[in-house]
């Protein structure tokens, strides 16, 4: 057998072993999806046990002697030096990622992984009840345990400067607390300056967006949107959940959920576009690479760039509504028939500080994320305790957005992420906005007629561009490398700042 053939054989063996653990992860995703949608409340305890068992099996598979042996044939586990030069460039990148993932997984004891999975499953149920009843004290014991476990996880994984680095790296590989802090500090100043200018002029009337909008008609409209932007309903479905999310177990099974706001017609529309962005990423991953890093998404930040791309850059654009407003008027003629496209476009882009992150406008959204980042960092380093969270949350909300929640349901209990044990996740939401703007600049350069095409109802070319430039690479590149590969420029947060200022000065007619 030639050296090249042997390299491919060794790679296929490694891929096959990795595929097994990915199949188990897919089953976990389905159980998580069911827990958030259709699972009977009384099944929460057994579901926690099921997820614990699966977490143990996945960990065992990823750290097994057989997997390590297969991996070590292709790369030196200690030095990271590729042993076989006959691998293709993408394969070499995959092997390097496999090694990084393996070393991280080996840092975590099986018992810890299993306990973490069981605890988060129980915590999600406790959070849902606490949010509904506005009882932070019933959730706080679970939160205390999860913070303790995340601190332990950080210690096990290791870090150089701050324990939060280890957690952030799980969601955005290579990012550091210091780097994110610098970006957020600059962004906060830029957003605050823009917000002051917006507040100095006449506010936009968006009252027509609120009222009674039939639940079923909203869902019907959502399905039309999903189809037109390229969501394949034979590979997914739309359901209702407390907190909207996207869940994928394979490129042929990528599901999303939404929630119908009691009075806002725009809420469901933007949620569906957002979650479809996530789902289209998963559907766009190469099926033949399933189970290898080349069949996985790069990071949560890149994932968020896809959802925010569809939600804000497309879904809040004038051309998009040149096409879809007539259909929305037909769906809700009594409420919208007399509304002009100009008024509609300005109204859906109204900027006004609000309490709920997922309902936040494009300008103030990042302030919500900065708030959570600062609290998470303090909780992990130990400078903030769990019982202090409601007061600290309200104080930061007042400082950043000049608002104070009337209850914890609208404050520190609004998000599901902490109950999932996902500390280090929130920064990726804002990084996603920055990444999306960086990518969109290249898309716009390549398709300088995109607005005319979208206004005519042409949308599939957008998905095709993302498939080609982002999705099909899998994890061949990290976030910054992919951005450089696509845009030919180093990542720069200023692109997003410029976009915001230019867009909203026009929306609010600020000179």
Buried (B, 14 or more C-beta within 10 A) or exposed (E): EEEEEEBBEBBEBBBEBBBBBBBBBBBBBBBBBBBBBEBEEEBBEEBBBBBBEBBBBBBBBBBBEEBBEBBBBBBEEEEEEBEBEBBEEBBBBBBBBBBBBBBBBBBBEBEBBBBBBBBBBBBBBBBBBBBEEBBBEEBBEBBBBBBEBBBBBBEBBEBEEBBBBBBBBBBBBEBBBEBBBEBBEEBBEBBBEBBEBBEEEEEBEBEBBBEEBEEEEBBEBBEEBBEBBBBBEEBBEBBBBBBBBBBBBBBBBBBBBBBBBEEBBBBBBBBBBBBBBBBBBBBBBBEEBBBBBBBBBBBBBBBBBBBBBBBBBBBBBBBBBBBBBEBBBEBBEEBBEEBEEEBBBBBBBBBBBBBBBBBBBBBBBBBBBBBBBBBBBBBBBEEBEBEBBBEBBBEBBEEBBEBEBEEBBBBBBBBBBBBBBBBBBBBBBBBBBBBBBBBBBBBEEEBEEBBEBBBEBBBEBBBEBBBEBBBBBBBBBBBBBBBBEBBEEEBBBEBBBBBBBEBBBEBBEEE
